[in-house]
Every structure is written in C-alpha cells, then in structure tokens.
C-alpha cells in the first residue's frame, strides 16, 4: 500500500514556480509518509503535480512511483495506492496484444491498460485502490476509487486547482487549505460519528471520491462519473449451487488477495470469518512448504472482568487455540493494557484525521504496530457481517420498524452532554434522518419483492454504504499509520454483488445467523468453530479503564481554553460521569457504549486542539 497526493491547475494560472510546486508536494508526501515508508517520488508536467510514498509489496526494486510511459510523444503518469489482485491475468492478456512491460508491478498494468483502452479499463480491475492518472495527451487528470471504498481518496478545490490526497492531512499540507468545521460538520461528528456521510470529508469544502466512481478534471471542469453500481437482481441459483458458488467466491477472493512478494499473515479471532480466511491461506502456503503467521488480540486481564452479553457471548482465546491447532499456524497472542489504549486514543485521531471509534480504534492501532514487526501484509475477516447478515439489526423487529440507522437508533445519548446553545444551532436528529433517508432512497430495489425482504435489502444496503465503510476506514488508517497493509477478502466486489441478491432464507440458512457462509465453510473449518455463535472484535471490561477515562475528561474540562468546553455542558457531564455506564447497550454498533462515549469526547477535544480547527457556526 501507499499514499498518494497531488494537484492540477489545468489553466496554469496560480503563478507557482516549479520549485514551489515541488516543495508543496514534498510536504504532502511527508505528512503521509507512514503510509509508505520505503520510497517516495514526484512527477510534474503542465500544471499536474503527483506525489507518492511507497510501501513495497510487489516488485520491490522496480515498482517506483509515479510511473510514467510515453506514447506518440505524450506522457502518461500514474500513482496508485492499493493492489490489483487480478494483475497477472490482465498482464498476460496485454502481452498477447503486443504490450511490453519493464516491471512486475500492478501499477504498470493499470497504466498500460489505460493507454490502450482508455478509462473504461478500470472496469477490468479486481482490487482495492485509489488512483490518480495523468493523461498528457488530453491534459486531463483522473481520480479513481475502488468499487466498495476500501482505499481512501479525498479532494478539495482552491480556485482552478484540484487538490487530492489519500488522507485529509495531505490536503491540509497544501497552502490555504484550512481545517474548518461548520454546523454540518458538527452534525457529522455528534449525529453520525464515528461514521460519516459518504462523499463528505466532515471538514468544510473537503470531499471524498465515492466508491465505484472516478473524477475527471481538465480545462472544462470537474466531472464525477460512476463506473460501478450495485444492482438488484433475481436470484435463480438453487440452495446447493448458492452454497457452492459462495464457497468458490470466498476461496478465490482469499487466494487472489494472497498476492505478495513478501510473506503474508492473517488476523485470527477464532470467529468464522477470520478462521475461514486463515484456513484457506494456511492450506495454500503449506502446499508451498511455508507456514502462515497469525495474530489474535485481547486486553490485559480481560478474563477477570469479562461478562457474557448479547453482543459478546464468549471470549475468543479458546477458539483461537482450536484454530491454531487446526490450521497449524505460527501464532502470536497480543494484548493491550489500559495505558496503551488511552495513549493510542490520540494517535488514532492522528491516523484518521477525525474522532473515531474510541478504544475500538485505538486498540487496533496498537495491535497493528505490533503485527508490522513480523509482517507487512495481513488478511482480515472484516466485512463478512455486513455482507452475510451477521449483525443483530438484521434480525431484530425494532430495527425493521425504525426509520433511522439501526446501529444508532437512540439519538438522546448523542445530545445529552451538548450545551443548550449548540443544541439550538444543530439539529442532529433531522440531519441523521436525512442522511438515512438518502441511502434508503438510493437502495437498489427488486420489483415484486415482499415488504420484509425489501426491508432486509435496505438494511443490507445501509450496512454496505455506512457501517462497513466505517470499519474499513478504521482498518485502513490504523494499519497504514503503522506501515502495515491490511486486506479484506470479503469485500471483493464479486461477493458483494452476489450476496446482495441472495434471499434471506438462504443467507440465514436453516435459521442460523450467517448460515450460508457457514455452509460454504464446511470441510474447511471444524464444525465447532464454523457454528460458533458470533462474537465481535473484543473490548476491555476492566472497570479501571472507565475510571482512567473519566479522570482524563475531568482534567480536560478543568483546563483553561480546552476547545471541547465550547460544545459540552460541564454540569451535564458531571452528572453523566457520576452515573453507571451500560456496557451492553450500544451507542454506536455493538462495541461503543458509555465508556466509549467518554473516550470519543476526549478524541474530539484532542482533534479540535491538534488540528487547530476553526468552528464556523454562523
């Protein structure tokens, strides 16, 4: 993986010298260096400036970017963050058609395919990617993002200049791009956070390229085009064929994403998702005479405080042990303590450029920093729950009736600590409902579907557009902040397309949560692991963690000039901190309850302070 950044002024009217442009690009590269600590490069031509920092995974010695090719006197240049998993097949076809290659890099495959076929070539790509591509013949810049949004790509405009970067901090490295939060931004943070509206960057005038879209920019202006959309189709496969095709899709996606010139690893929780990924990887590597590294995560002394509940029915460790024995992996058990978790709360904001999933994110950041000491590439089980219907809100009647995001149905906790002036200025409930309804209106529908199946389709689409993206953002920023490449095989667009149209009675086969995935995994995993009841990413149950957070927040509130004091009512906060917190009732999803809300407020204060954010509530 890598970090990309750059800008284009097609009219060349910003009067910057080449040295000034070079220095700006150097700065944009520098703030994203964690995404690519192995190499960096810069390209300049006719007002187009491209910067790249590289994490070397494929063609370690010749895969330098920006990568350029010339044809008929014109220069074509590309920078790519991500991996193209079907690059070998694509390359073989291009060679048959007479194309020549000087590297084994997937980046050269994309550039060569574009020069031969034009922008439609991106429809051939299977991978996770954000791409900036300069067409010197047409004097046009393309910004391209993968189909489901695994890799980030943000942009803004200043006059005639379009500026882009993998992370928001890359945009702030450009002169004149300032961090401003208006009323809409506050609604994003308090009404939707840690999620955010797709296409938006929370900060004023900051946007993101939509998944499955590309932007094209030249003297005629900026155009946004979709190259992939999810479609509703009738499912005609039998139960047997559905299971067999699902098994093939999962196995093919995992094996395809093992593409690497350096050793890979997997995250292993002992749940069905990560266990399937691990078992498939381990078996393939064993045929090559290699062992797979695996990693599991937990919290210090969590076994002392763990309380089984509806969201987390069991601890992971016994199930990890079973899988390590089954797959014969080289396994490491990693643990995070309270101090590391609190310390990484702030580093997680640095990584995301936004308040995020509190300790759910800070602990993942900590674990990634440990994994990268052993491996620079890892595969995870992320996204299976959104695609196969694993979350409680796919099953609960109240979620079917609620006209709001099912993972955050109660808006009262989000408002209860805000001061009255802020509550009057921002209508969180209206903002959240409008965002929800926009997605409902966009949901691909199948004519003639009954009301219940249509509602399940809506919930599925909500998950794909919101909840899954939040978790993919967490995975990308926490891993890339440490120089670790994390891959998500279940987010393969072929799996997304197929499963979106599988009826619920097959997804939830025999009334079992994720029954289809489990049936597809028969013969790959032991039955006891395959049919283990879902338990999400672990969180700490240590009551001392909440005490540490409360003390931290009280210290912040006592600090003169703490920016959070403009937003939070001190009296309301004091009452809240004195009351017991519910570890079972979700505030956002399954893992963010009362203690995580405190951590989220700490992150907001740090974010406002660190980024020197201007609040514009006029």
Secondary structure, DSSP 4 states (H G I P E B T S, - for coil): -EEEEEEEETT--S---HHHHHHHHHHHHHHTGGG-BTEEEEEEETTEEEEEEE---SSTTT--SSEEEEETTEEEEEEEEEEETTHHHHHHHHHHTT---S---HHHHHHHHHHHH-GGGGGG--EEEEEEEEETTTTEEEEEE-SS--S--EEEEETTEEEEESSHHHHHTSTT---EEEHHHHHIIIIITTS--TTB-SSTT-EEPPTTEEEEEETTEEEEEES-----------HHHHHHHHHHHHHHHHHHTT--SS-EEEE--SSHHHHHHHHHHHHHHHHTT---EEEEEEETTHHHH----SSB-S-SHHHHHHHHHHHT-EEEEEEE-HHHHHHHHHHHHHHHSS--STHHHHHHHHHHHHHTTT-SEEEE-TTHHHHHT-SGGGT-HHHHH-SS-TTS---HHHHTTB-HHHHHH--HHHHHHHHHHHHHHHS---TT--HHHHHHHHHHHHIIIIIHHHHHHHHHHHHHTTT-EEEEGGG-HHHHHHHHTS-HHHHTGGG-TTHHHHHHTBTTB-HHHHTPPPB-S-----HHHHHHHHHHHHHHHHSTT-GGGGTB-HHHHHHHHHSPP-SSS-SBTTTBSHHHHHHHHHHHHHHHHHTTPEEE--
